[in-house]
Amino acid sequence: MNDKYYIKPHIYSAIGFISRFAFLLIIPALQFVMFRKIKTVQSLLTLLGCAAIITYAFIRRKSEFFLADKDRILINKGVIIKSQKLIKNERISTLNIKRGLIGGGIFGAAEVFLDVPSTFRDIKTSFYMSAKKAHEIFCEKADVIYSSEFKKIFLSAILWSNSITGFLTLVPLMNNADKLLGKDLASALYNGISVTEYLIYAGISPAAAVVSNVIIICFLISLSIQINEYFGFNLSEDDSGLMYINRGLFKRNVFIFKPEAVNTICIRQNMYMLPFNLCCSFIETVSSNKIKGDMSLLIPPEKAKVNYKIISRIFKGFNNVCNKKITPPKDAMAAYKYPVFAAAFLISATAVVFSRAGVYGEIIYILLCFILVLILLRAVFVIISFKKVSVKVNNDYICTVTIKHFYTEENHIPRKKVQKTEIVQNIFQRRINRCNLKIYVFSEKKRCICVKHLPYKEVTEILGL
């Protein structure tokens, strides 16, 4: 950034502000349509309120400006309470340029997010500007060092899609579909998109067909969301060393980061990737995981060899060879698998009770069976993946491998990024000289990496205690 830029916010900033109060614009129309005795004064007050919001939105936009040069960025905002944020360019750890379907596609606007390391909860620092101008200011000419094909993005969407989340989201809509759409329209929609009849014809019971239908629809919704999020994924690097992650179909996202701002690179392999020997990589900066699940995807499903190659581009001189390695004893597997089998037993007993409770009981029974299958898969996954759990250390990096819900997580942490380490022992672990090792990395969400059931003596030796 060598030039000096003085920019007023894009018109979409006012439109976006007004859209938050769009429901107020509908109230006068509903009053005229639904009530025969129209209260004119009430309707006029509502219209005046809407006019005040629209006026304030444009006054607010007029008072804002964005000043940027090679040394600093100044953001001026506020009408009643004015604020000026002065940010040095060297302090910015990550920058995000987001183009939404409406704002970016129709209005050509982009929202720029600036993240600066802070020990306090930082209020969102963002600014609307022309997408073309945002790329001109913040994006340099860069060479692509990794590009993902659509089939890999599609594979990533299949392997990471969460049907349960979609199911829980659609339940309220399903329960109130008749009220929201009307019985005739709701019936037509159900007949148009339902695959329940085909499932019944295939020999599946009606209750199982209903549940399967919901899961299939939710999976397809989740699949489309994932494809939209990561379509056209590529990683590039410019001459100054800045790296760019470009992704998104209707909602384009450019994630810009400095390699020195990366605290951890996380490689995940879930139980569906295990048979294909694939894994996904993510980067963690101070604020890239500020939003739940928002660690930026670095590499979609690839072989480990490709992941390590990209890691070596980010962590200059990255060396995966360890000087010391600690693994849990073989008998520590019991602490991983027994809770899973206990949960499977309880769910099995509950499922037997509901299997004799009528039609609704049958639906609950099928859902419990679905959960039981997942739990048993988790038990198999733990048994297979247990041998990978470890802590590796060399002069520059710490590598940890842990088992989480349905995936293993391999974290590569530069030693200079570790904030503190902690050894925790419960009363049972003290008797057998085991412990949990916790490694804290600087993050706004207090990121803690925990490796469980390690030999206490070896952990204290490796930490120099």
URBEL-V437477 format. One record per residue. N is the residue number from 1. RES is the residue in three letters. SS is DSSP state (hx for helix, st for strand, lp for the rest). PHI is phi in radians with two decimals (* if undefined). D_LAST is the distance of its C-alpha to the last C-alpha in Angstrom with 1 decimal. Layout:
# URBEL-V437477
n:res:ss:phi:d_last
N:RES:SS:PHI:D_LAST
N:RES:SS:PHI:D_LAST
This chain:
# URBEL-V437477
n:res:ss:phi:d_last
1:MET:lp:*:46.9
2:ASN:lp:-1.75:49.3
3:ASP:lp:-1.58:52.1
4:LYS:lp:-1.90:52.4
5:TYR:st:-2.12:53.1
6:TYR:st:-2.09:54.6
7:ILE:st:-2.27:54.8
8:LYS:lp:-1.52:56.3
9:PRO:lp:-1.13:54.8
10:HIS:lp:-1.13:56.4
11:ILE:hx:-0.99:59.1
12:TYR:hx:-1.18:57.0
13:SER:hx:-1.12:54.7
14:ALA:hx:-1.25:57.7
15:ILE:hx:-1.13:58.6
16:GLY:hx:-1.09:55.1
17:PHE:hx:-1.16:55.1
18:ILE:hx:-1.13:58.6
19:SER:hx:-1.09:57.5
20:ARG:lp:-1.12:55.1
21:PHE:lp:-1.94:58.3
22:ALA:hx:-1.04:60.5
23:PHE:hx:-1.07:61.0
24:LEU:hx:-1.21:63.0
25:LEU:hx:-1.23:65.5
26:ILE:hx:-1.44:66.3
27:ILE:hx:-1.00:67.1
28:PRO:hx:-1.03:70.6
29:ALA:hx:-1.10:71.6
30:LEU:hx:-1.12:70.7
31:GLN:hx:-1.09:72.7
32:PHE:hx:-1.25:75.8
33:VAL:hx:-1.40:75.4
34:MET:hx:-1.60:74.5
35:PHE:lp:-1.97:76.4
36:ARG:lp:-1.26:80.2
37:LYS:lp:-1.55:80.3
38:ILE:lp:-1.41:78.4
39:LYS:lp:-1.57:76.9
40:THR:hx:-1.05:77.6
41:VAL:hx:-1.09:75.9
42:GLN:hx:-1.10:72.7
43:SER:hx:-1.14:72.8
44:LEU:hx:-1.14:73.5
45:LEU:hx:-1.10:70.6
46:THR:hx:-1.13:68.3
47:LEU:hx:-1.12:69.7
48:LEU:hx:-1.11:69.3
49:GLY:hx:-1.08:65.7
50:CYS:hx:-1.11:65.2
51:ALA:hx:-1.10:67.0
52:ALA:hx:-1.13:64.8
53:ILE:hx:-1.14:61.6
54:ILE:hx:-1.12:63.1
55:THR:hx:-1.08:64.2
56:TYR:hx:-1.09:60.8
57:ALA:hx:-1.05:59.1
58:PHE:hx:-1.37:61.2
59:ILE:hx:-1.15:60.9
60:ARG:hx:-1.08:57.1
61:ARG:hx:-1.14:57.2
62:LYS:hx:-1.15:59.5
63:SER:hx:-1.45:57.1
64:GLU:lp:-1.62:54.1
65:PHE:st:-2.74:53.4
66:PHE:st:-2.28:50.7
67:LEU:st:-2.07:50.4
68:ALA:st:-2.43:48.3
69:ASP:lp:-2.54:48.1
70:LYS:lp:-1.24:45.7
71:ASP:lp:-1.87:43.6
72:ARG:st:-2.66:43.5
73:ILE:st:-2.29:44.7
74:LEU:st:-2.10:46.5
75:ILE:st:-2.06:47.4
76:ASN:st:-1.88:50.0
77:LYS:st:-2.44:50.7
78:GLY:lp:1.90:52.5
79:VAL:lp:-2.02:56.0
80:ILE:lp:-1.32:55.7
81:ILE:lp:-2.00:52.2
82:LYS:lp:-1.54:51.5
83:SER:st:-2.47:48.1
84:GLN:st:-2.23:47.1
85:LYS:st:-1.88:43.8
86:LEU:st:-1.89:43.0
87:ILE:st:-2.18:40.3
88:LYS:st:-1.35:39.4
89:ASN:hx:-1.01:39.5
90:GLU:hx:-1.21:36.3
91:ARG:hx:-1.61:34.4
92:ILE:st:-1.34:35.8
93:SER:st:-1.53:33.2
94:THR:st:-2.47:35.5
95:LEU:st:-2.44:39.2
96:ASN:st:-2.14:41.2
97:ILE:st:-1.95:45.0
98:LYS:st:-1.98:46.5
99:ARG:st:-2.08:50.1
100:GLY:lp:-1.41:51.3
101:LEU:lp:-1.10:54.4
102:ILE:lp:-1.47:56.6
103:GLY:lp:-1.07:55.2
104:GLY:lp:-1.44:54.6
105:GLY:lp:-1.27:57.3
106:ILE:lp:-1.66:60.2
107:PHE:lp:-1.70:59.4
108:GLY:lp:1.23:57.3
109:ALA:st:-1.77:54.5
110:ALA:st:-2.39:50.7
111:GLU:st:-1.82:48.0
112:VAL:st:-1.75:45.4
113:PHE:st:-1.87:41.9
114:LEU:st:-1.94:39.6
115:ASP:st:-2.05:35.9
116:VAL:st:-2.15:34.0
117:PRO:lp:-0.97:30.2
118:SER:lp:-2.69:30.1
119:THR:lp:-1.49:28.0
120:PHE:lp:-1.88:31.1
121:ARG:lp:-1.24:33.2
122:ASP:lp:-1.48:35.6
123:ILE:lp:-1.27:39.2
124:LYS:lp:-0.95:40.6
125:THR:lp:-1.85:41.8
126:SER:st:-2.55:44.6
127:PHE:st:-2.74:48.0
128:TYR:st:-1.56:51.0
129:MET:st:-2.66:52.8
130:SER:st:-1.07:54.9
131:ALA:hx:-1.05:52.9
132:LYS:hx:-1.11:54.6
133:LYS:hx:-1.20:53.7
134:ALA:hx:-1.06:50.0
135:HIS:hx:-1.20:49.8
136:GLU:hx:-1.14:51.6
137:ILE:hx:-1.35:49.3
138:PHE:hx:-1.78:45.9
139:CYS:lp:-1.89:46.3
140:GLU:lp:-1.64:46.9
141:LYS:lp:-1.16:48.3
142:ALA:st:-2.28:45.6
143:ASP:st:-1.69:45.5
144:VAL:st:-1.26:44.7
145:ILE:st:-1.88:41.8
146:TYR:st:-2.72:41.7
147:SER:st:-2.39:44.5
148:SER:lp:-1.81:44.6
149:GLU:lp:-1.31:47.9
150:PHE:hx:-1.07:49.4
151:LYS:hx:-1.12:48.9
152:LYS:hx:-1.31:45.1
153:ILE:hx:-1.12:45.2
154:PHE:hx:-1.12:47.5
155:LEU:hx:-1.10:45.1
156:SER:hx:-1.07:42.2
157:ALA:hx:-1.11:44.4
158:ILE:hx:-1.20:45.2
159:LEU:hx:-1.32:41.7
160:TRP:hx:-1.86:40.2
161:SER:lp:-1.07:43.1
162:ASN:lp:-2.03:42.6
163:SER:hx:-1.22:45.9
164:ILE:hx:-1.10:44.6
165:THR:hx:-1.07:44.1
166:GLY:hx:-1.10:47.6
167:PHE:hx:-1.07:49.0
168:LEU:hx:-1.13:47.7
169:THR:hx:-1.21:49.0
170:LEU:hx:-1.49:52.4
171:VAL:hx:-0.98:52.9
172:PRO:hx:-1.05:54.2
173:LEU:hx:-1.14:56.6
174:MET:hx:-1.14:57.9
175:ASN:hx:-1.18:58.6
176:ASN:lp:-2.00:60.5
177:ALA:hx:-1.08:62.1
178:ASP:hx:-1.09:65.6
179:LYS:hx:-1.24:65.4
180:LEU:hx:-1.31:63.9
181:LEU:hx:-1.89:66.1
182:GLY:lp:1.58:69.1
183:LYS:hx:-1.08:69.9
184:ASP:hx:-1.15:72.0
185:LEU:hx:-1.18:69.4
186:ALA:hx:-1.07:66.5
187:SER:hx:-1.11:68.4
188:ALA:hx:-1.12:69.3
189:LEU:hx:-1.14:65.7
190:TYR:hx:-1.04:64.5
191:ASN:hx:-1.18:67.3
192:GLY:hx:-1.36:66.4
193:ILE:hx:-1.94:62.7
194:SER:lp:-1.34:62.2
195:VAL:lp:-1.92:61.7
196:THR:hx:-1.04:62.0
197:GLU:hx:-1.04:65.4
198:TYR:hx:-1.14:64.4
199:LEU:hx:-1.17:61.5
200:ILE:hx:-1.15:64.0
201:TYR:hx:-1.06:66.4
202:ALA:lp:-1.34:63.6
203:GLY:lp:1.79:63.5
204:ILE:lp:-1.52:60.6
205:SER:lp:-1.10:61.3
206:PRO:hx:-0.96:62.2
207:ALA:hx:-1.10:59.1
208:ALA:hx:-1.13:56.8
209:ALA:hx:-1.15:58.8
210:VAL:hx:-1.09:58.3
211:VAL:hx:-1.10:54.5
212:SER:hx:-1.09:54.4
213:ASN:hx:-1.06:56.5
214:VAL:hx:-1.09:54.1
215:ILE:hx:-1.10:51.1
216:ILE:hx:-1.12:53.0
217:ILE:hx:-1.09:54.1
218:CYS:hx:-1.11:50.6
219:PHE:hx:-1.10:49.2
220:LEU:hx:-1.15:51.8
221:ILE:hx:-1.11:51.1
222:SER:hx:-1.09:47.4
223:LEU:hx:-1.07:48.2
224:SER:hx:-1.16:50.4
225:ILE:hx:-1.13:47.9
226:GLN:hx:-1.13:45.2
227:ILE:hx:-1.12:47.8
228:ASN:hx:-1.07:48.9
229:GLU:hx:-1.29:45.3
230:TYR:hx:-2.06:44.4
231:PHE:lp:-1.06:47.8
232:GLY:lp:1.18:48.2
233:PHE:lp:-1.27:44.5
234:ASN:st:-2.67:43.5
235:LEU:st:-2.09:40.8
236:SER:st:-2.38:41.9
237:GLU:st:-2.41:40.7
238:ASP:st:-1.67:42.8
239:ASP:lp:-1.17:43.0
240:SER:lp:-1.47:40.7
241:GLY:lp:1.73:37.8
242:LEU:lp:-1.17:38.2
243:MET:st:-2.03:38.1
244:TYR:st:-2.23:40.5
245:ILE:st:-1.90:40.4
246:ASN:st:-1.87:44.0
247:ARG:st:-2.82:44.9
248:GLY:lp:1.99:47.3
249:LEU:lp:-1.74:51.0
250:PHE:lp:-1.44:52.7
251:LYS:lp:-1.99:49.7
252:ARG:st:-1.41:48.4
253:ASN:st:-2.43:45.0
254:VAL:st:-2.00:43.6
255:PHE:st:-1.84:39.8
256:ILE:st:-1.92:39.0
257:PHE:st:-2.56:35.5
258:LYS:lp:-1.61:33.7
259:PRO:hx:-0.97:31.3
260:GLU:hx:-1.24:28.8
261:ALA:hx:-1.51:29.0
262:VAL:lp:-1.37:27.7
263:ASN:lp:-1.55:24.2
264:THR:st:-2.59:24.2
265:ILE:st:-1.98:26.7
266:CYS:st:-1.95:27.0
267:ILE:st:-1.92:29.0
268:ARG:st:-2.03:30.5
269:GLN:st:-2.37:32.6
270:ASN:st:-1.55:34.5
271:MET:hx:-1.21:36.3
272:TYR:hx:-1.44:39.5
273:MET:hx:-1.42:38.1
274:LEU:hx:-0.96:36.5
275:PRO:lp:-1.10:39.9
276:PHE:lp:-1.64:40.7
277:ASN:lp:1.00:37.2
278:LEU:lp:-1.93:37.2
279:CYS:st:-2.70:34.5
280:CYS:st:-1.86:34.6
281:SER:st:-2.02:32.3
282:PHE:st:-2.31:31.6
283:ILE:st:-1.94:30.2
284:GLU:st:-2.12:28.3
285:THR:lp:-1.84:28.8
286:VAL:lp:-1.01:28.1
287:SER:lp:-2.12:31.3
288:SER:lp:-1.21:32.4
289:ASN:lp:-1.91:31.2
290:LYS:lp:-1.08:32.7
291:ILE:lp:-1.61:35.4
292:LYS:lp:-0.97:34.4
293:GLY:lp:1.34:34.5
294:ASP:lp:-1.75:35.2
295:MET:lp:-1.08:32.6
296:SER:st:-1.25:34.9
297:LEU:st:-1.14:36.0
298:LEU:st:-1.76:35.4
299:ILE:st:-2.48:36.9
300:PRO:st:-1.15:39.1
301:PRO:st:-0.89:38.9
302:GLU:st:-2.52:38.5
303:LYS:lp:-1.19:37.0
304:ALA:hx:-1.01:33.4
305:LYS:hx:-1.03:34.6
306:VAL:hx:-1.17:36.4
307:ASN:hx:-1.04:33.3
308:TYR:hx:-1.15:31.1
309:LYS:hx:-1.14:34.0
310:ILE:hx:-1.24:34.2
311:ILE:hx:-1.02:30.4
312:SER:hx:-1.17:30.7
313:ARG:hx:-1.33:33.5
314:ILE:hx:-1.49:31.3
315:PHE:lp:-1.57:28.0
316:LYS:lp:-1.02:29.6
317:GLY:lp:1.33:28.2
318:PHE:lp:-1.05:26.5
319:ASN:lp:-2.26:25.0
320:ASN:lp:-1.50:24.5
321:VAL:lp:-1.38:23.4
322:CYS:lp:-1.79:19.7
323:ASN:lp:-1.53:17.6
324:LYS:st:-2.35:15.4
325:LYS:st:-2.45:16.5
326:ILE:st:-2.12:15.5
327:THR:lp:-2.24:18.4
328:PRO:lp:-1.18:19.2
329:PRO:lp:-1.06:21.0
330:LYS:hx:-1.04:24.8
331:ASP:hx:-1.26:25.4
332:ALA:hx:-1.27:23.2
333:MET:hx:-1.03:26.3
334:ALA:hx:-1.01:28.0
335:ALA:hx:-1.18:25.8
336:TYR:hx:-1.52:27.1
337:LYS:hx:-1.61:30.8
338:TYR:hx:-1.10:31.8
339:PRO:hx:-1.04:31.8
340:VAL:hx:-1.18:33.9
341:PHE:hx:-1.16:36.4
342:ALA:hx:-1.10:36.6
343:ALA:hx:-1.12:37.5
344:ALA:hx:-1.09:40.0
345:PHE:hx:-1.10:41.6
346:LEU:hx:-1.12:42.1
347:ILE:hx:-1.19:43.6
348:SER:hx:-1.08:45.9
349:ALA:hx:-1.11:47.2
350:THR:hx:-1.14:47.8
351:ALA:hx:-1.11:49.6
352:VAL:hx:-1.08:51.9
353:VAL:hx:-1.10:52.9
354:PHE:hx:-1.29:53.7
355:SER:lp:-1.14:55.6
356:ARG:lp:-1.96:58.5
357:ALA:lp:-1.95:58.6
358:GLY:hx:1.51:61.2
359:VAL:hx:-1.11:61.0
360:TYR:hx:-1.13:58.2
361:GLY:hx:-1.09:56.3
362:GLU:hx:-1.15:56.7
363:ILE:hx:-1.11:55.2
364:ILE:hx:-1.10:52.1
365:TYR:hx:-1.04:52.0
366:ILE:hx:-1.17:52.0
367:LEU:hx:-1.09:49.2
368:LEU:hx:-1.13:47.1
369:CYS:hx:-1.13:47.9
370:PHE:hx:-1.08:46.7
371:ILE:hx:-1.14:43.4
372:LEU:hx:-1.08:43.2
373:VAL:hx:-1.06:43.6
374:LEU:hx:-1.08:40.8
375:ILE:hx:-1.14:38.5
376:LEU:hx:-1.16:39.5
377:LEU:hx:-1.09:38.9
378:ARG:hx:-1.07:35.4
379:ALA:hx:-1.10:34.8
380:VAL:hx:-1.11:36.1
381:PHE:hx:-1.08:34.0
382:VAL:hx:-1.10:30.8
383:ILE:hx:-1.08:31.7
384:ILE:hx:-1.25:32.5
385:SER:hx:-1.56:29.5
386:PHE:hx:-1.00:26.8
387:LYS:hx:-1.15:26.2
388:LYS:hx:-1.48:25.3
389:VAL:lp:-1.06:22.2
390:SER:st:-2.95:19.1
391:VAL:st:-2.23:16.3
392:LYS:st:-2.04:17.0
393:VAL:st:-2.36:15.3
394:ASN:lp:-2.33:17.0
395:ASN:lp:-1.16:17.1
396:ASP:lp:-2.01:18.9
397:TYR:st:-2.34:18.6
398:ILE:st:-2.06:16.8
399:CYS:st:-2.06:19.3
400:THR:st:-2.10:19.1
401:VAL:st:-2.18:22.1
402:THR:st:-2.26:22.8
403:ILE:st:-1.82:26.0
404:LYS:lp:-1.92:27.7
405:HIS:lp:-0.78:31.2
406:PHE:lp:-2.26:33.4
407:TYR:st:-2.69:31.4
408:THR:st:-1.68:28.2
409:GLU:st:-2.21:26.3
410:GLU:st:-1.88:24.6
411:ASN:st:-1.88:22.8
412:HIS:st:-1.91:22.3
413:ILE:st:-2.14:20.2
414:PRO:st:-1.09:20.1
415:ARG:hx:-1.05:16.6
416:LYS:hx:-1.25:18.3
417:LYS:hx:-1.60:19.5
418:VAL:st:-1.31:16.3
419:GLN:st:-1.45:16.4
420:LYS:st:-2.85:13.2
421:THR:st:-2.10:11.1
422:GLU:st:-2.48:11.0
423:ILE:st:-1.90:10.4
424:VAL:st:-2.12:13.7
425:GLN:lp:-2.29:15.2
426:ASN:lp:-1.60:18.9
427:ILE:hx:-1.13:20.6
428:PHE:hx:-1.34:21.7
429:GLN:hx:-1.19:18.3
430:ARG:hx:-1.09:16.9
431:ARG:hx:-1.18:19.7
432:ILE:lp:-1.99:19.0
433:ASN:lp:0.99:15.2
434:ARG:st:-2.01:15.4
435:CYS:st:-2.79:13.9
436:ASN:st:-1.87:14.9
437:LEU:st:-1.76:13.0
438:LYS:st:-1.98:14.6
439:ILE:st:-2.07:14.9
440:TYR:st:-1.77:17.2
441:VAL:st:-2.03:19.7
442:PHE:lp:-1.05:22.2
443:SER:lp:-2.81:25.3
444:GLU:lp:-1.27:28.0
445:LYS:lp:-1.92:27.4
446:LYS:lp:0.90:23.7
447:ARG:lp:-1.07:22.9
448:CYS:st:-2.24:20.1
449:ILE:st:-1.83:19.3
450:CYS:st:-2.08:18.2
451:VAL:st:-1.96:17.7
452:LYS:st:-1.73:18.4
453:HIS:st:1.06:18.0
454:LEU:st:-1.62:15.3
455:PRO:st:-1.12:13.9
456:TYR:hx:-1.05:10.9
457:LYS:hx:-1.10:9.6
458:GLU:hx:-1.18:10.2
459:VAL:hx:-1.16:8.6
460:THR:hx:-1.14:5.0
461:GLU:hx:-1.19:6.1
462:ILE:hx:-1.24:7.9
463:LEU:hx:-1.57:5.6
464:GLY:lp:1.29:3.8
465:LEU:lp:-1.64:0.0
